[in-house]
């Protein structure tokens, strides 16, 4: 995979297009599950860790209903600025 930067999500909604299926990536001292995403506003490529349950469960549901994650566009944000705040996800 390419050398993309990690995308940090905050309370400001961001529109992303998923560009890969989930795959393992070594981050820090362990492997994490990530997906490649494209920020449609900034026109930049990133990767997004999908380890948190509030993110992995809706992404898994999308993969199950759509058959593939590639090219799905979604809005994503966090419910607050706290480190462990839940993610909110909706289709664009």
FIPABA-878825 format. One line per field, with one value per residue (C-alpha): residue number from 1; residue in one letter; x, y, z. Coordinates in nm, 3 decimals. Each point is the difference from the previous one (the first is absolute). Layout:
<nodes>
num: NUM | ... $
residu: A | ... $
X: X | ... $
Y: Y | ... $
Z: Z | ... $
</nodes>
This chain:
<nodes>
num: 1 | 2 | 3 | 4 | 5 | 6 | 7 | 8 | 9 | 10 | 11 | 12 | 13 | 14 | 15 | 16 | 17 | 18 | 19 | 20 | 21 | 22 | 23 | 24 | 25 | 26 | 27 | 28 | 29 | 30 | 31 | 32 | 33 | 34 | 35 | 36 | 37 | 38 | 39 | 40 | 41 | 42 | 43 | 44 | 45 | 46 | 47 | 48 | 49 | 50 | 51 | 52 | 53 | 54 | 55 | 56 | 57 | 58 | 59 | 60 | 61 | 62 | 63 | 64 | 65 | 66 | 67 | 68 | 69 | 70 | 71 | 72 | 73 | 74 | 75 | 76 | 77 | 78 | 79 | 80 | 81 | 82 | 83 | 84 | 85 | 86 | 87 | 88 | 89 | 90 | 91 | 92 $
residu: X | X | X | X | X | X | X | X | X | X | X | X | X | X | X | X | X | X | X | X | X | X | X | X | X | X | X | X | X | X | X | X | X | X | X | X | X | X | X | X | X | X | X | X | X | X | X | X | X | X | X | X | X | X | X | X | X | X | X | X | X | X | X | X | X | X | X | X | X | X | X | X | X | X | X | X | X | X | X | X | X | X | X | X | X | X | X | X | X | X | X | X $
X: 0.000 | 0.109 | 0.143 | -0.314 | -0.030 | -0.226 | -0.327 | -0.106 | -0.374 | -0.145 | -0.346 | -0.006 | -0.170 | 0.223 | -0.108 | 0.210 | 0.004 | 0.121 | 0.275 | 0.083 | -0.128 | 0.129 | 0.362 | 0.257 | 0.259 | 0.275 | -0.061 | 0.231 | 0.049 | -0.283 | -0.202 | -0.326 | -0.278 | -0.019 | -0.169 | 0.125 | -0.220 | -0.013 | -0.099 | -0.229 | 0.032 | 0.379 | 0.065 | 0.249 | 0.056 | 0.017 | -0.040 | -0.251 | 0.029 | -0.333 | 0.081 | -0.252 | -0.330 | -0.207 | 0.177 | 0.067 | -0.358 | -0.164 | 0.280 | -0.055 | -0.375 | 0.071 | 0.230 | -0.268 | -0.286 | 0.199 | 0.225 | 0.307 | 0.123 | 0.190 | -0.142 | -0.255 | -0.025 | -0.075 | -0.004 | 0.193 | 0.054 | 0.040 | -0.270 | 0.241 | 0.365 | 0.071 | 0.263 | -0.238 | -0.313 | -0.222 | 0.007 | -0.304 | -0.024 | -0.258 | -0.013 | 0.061 $
Y: 0.000 | 0.360 | 0.227 | 0.181 | 0.207 | -0.110 | 0.192 | 0.130 | 0.051 | 0.277 | 0.149 | 0.173 | -0.233 | -0.100 | -0.160 | -0.300 | -0.249 | -0.347 | -0.118 | -0.346 | -0.294 | -0.032 | -0.116 | -0.028 | 0.277 | 0.018 | 0.314 | 0.078 | -0.332 | -0.213 | -0.082 | 0.189 | -0.042 | 0.299 | 0.110 | 0.242 | 0.308 | 0.312 | 0.336 | 0.143 | 0.361 | 0.017 | -0.240 | -0.201 | -0.370 | -0.136 | -0.324 | -0.036 | -0.242 | -0.179 | -0.172 | 0.188 | -0.191 | 0.310 | 0.007 | -0.367 | -0.118 | 0.246 | -0.061 | -0.377 | 0.052 | 0.208 | -0.270 | -0.264 | 0.191 | 0.150 | -0.299 | 0.226 | 0.315 | 0.137 | 0.328 | 0.048 | 0.366 | 0.082 | 0.280 | -0.067 | 0.193 | -0.052 | 0.082 | 0.211 | 0.103 | -0.265 | -0.257 | -0.296 | 0.172 | -0.208 | 0.039 | 0.095 | -0.131 | 0.056 | -0.060 | 0.306 $
Z: 0.000 | -0.048 | 0.269 | 0.111 | 0.316 | 0.283 | 0.010 | 0.341 | 0.037 | 0.217 | 0.059 | -0.340 | -0.255 | -0.289 | -0.328 | -0.099 | -0.285 | 0.098 | -0.236 | 0.139 | 0.192 | 0.361 | 0.032 | 0.281 | 0.046 | 0.260 | 0.211 | 0.289 | 0.175 | -0.140 | -0.309 | -0.048 | -0.254 | -0.236 | -0.322 | -0.263 | -0.037 | -0.217 | 0.153 | -0.269 | 0.123 | 0.045 | -0.291 | 0.211 | 0.061 | 0.355 | 0.191 | 0.282 | 0.292 | 0.040 | 0.331 | 0.223 | 0.032 | -0.078 | -0.337 | -0.078 | 0.057 | -0.246 | -0.253 | 0.029 | -0.047 | -0.313 | -0.138 | 0.066 | -0.166 | -0.289 | -0.068 | -0.020 | 0.172 | -0.299 | -0.140 | 0.281 | 0.106 | 0.362 | 0.255 | 0.319 | 0.324 | 0.375 | 0.255 | 0.211 | 0.027 | 0.265 | -0.095 | 0.019 | -0.136 | -0.227 | -0.376 | -0.208 | -0.353 | -0.275 | -0.373 | -0.216 $
</nodes>
